[in-house]
Amino acid sequence: MDRLEKRTQLIKAKAAALGFDFCGISKAEFLEEEAPRLEAWLNRQMHGKMGYMANHFDKRLDPRRLVEGAKSVVTVLLNYYPEKTLAQDADDYKISKYAYGTDYHFVIKDKLKELMAYVQEEIGEVDGRFFVDSAPVMDKVWAKRSGLGWVGKHTNLITREMGSFVFIGELILDLELTPDGPMADYCGTCTRCLDACPTDAITEPYVVDGSKCISYFTIELKDAIPDEVRDKFDNWIFGCDICQDVCPWNRFARPHQTPAFDPNPALTEFSRSDWEEITEEIFQEIFRRSAVKRTKLEGLKRNISFVKMEVDRNTD
């Protein structure tokens, strides 16, 4: 085994020991294929009011602009599929599975920090940075280039082993490693995600108009939710999992092994009336370290109010 391969295996073994489900390597280089796609997507205003998506265009496409002398991108995946969904009844309000437990930014950053320290301790002077949605990094593209999965027609990363309910993180290092090759696309002729999206956010295979997505309306949008999407939310009040739930590859999903992703016990008992009557005190207590805090209580109440009429009609 040569030096590069030894270093590569060392990093992958440590990633597994830290609890990551997958670890892959790709060469740090300009994402030539992605540049025109990203530019076209932005020009079509598919990022809606997410202005930050248009920032740092060059950095988003070239990791060497984020870490000087970068040679490798180490991509890790962490499963978050829950043992059971919180919404059990048809009239229950729903939140995206990724937000059930502790905010993944905290969990993955802690693990990546440890992985980075290990690399510097075992290999020597290595410069680099770790990322979890914290900078303009095209994480799904790097995961694909690292052979961990492919980007499906709903634009989420899909793994053959456990589907798409995975978080992604990266280490960008000025260290040469053995890269893995990209994985083929296994979506085939399936269009379940396109057919199931109630707001037609997946405008064509592999293209999502972010400004039409339920996740955008319930998390990113700070203004009033437009009336034209009323009665299309299917009870979602934070995020949406529809396109992933219908994906055949998620029949391979299995419960995660990360206790931090388990929901607050109080949340598992939440009824429809609990959501509608939630106070600032309860919100802060239950969602103290949760991704749901991004909406703030005011945003969550707006979402509940928007969806409530639809739920009421369906239960009459």
Order of alpha helices (4+ residues) and beta strands (2+ residues): alpha-beta-alpha-alpha-beta-beta-alpha-beta-alpha-beta-beta-beta-alpha-beta-beta-beta-alpha-alpha-alpha-alpha-alpha
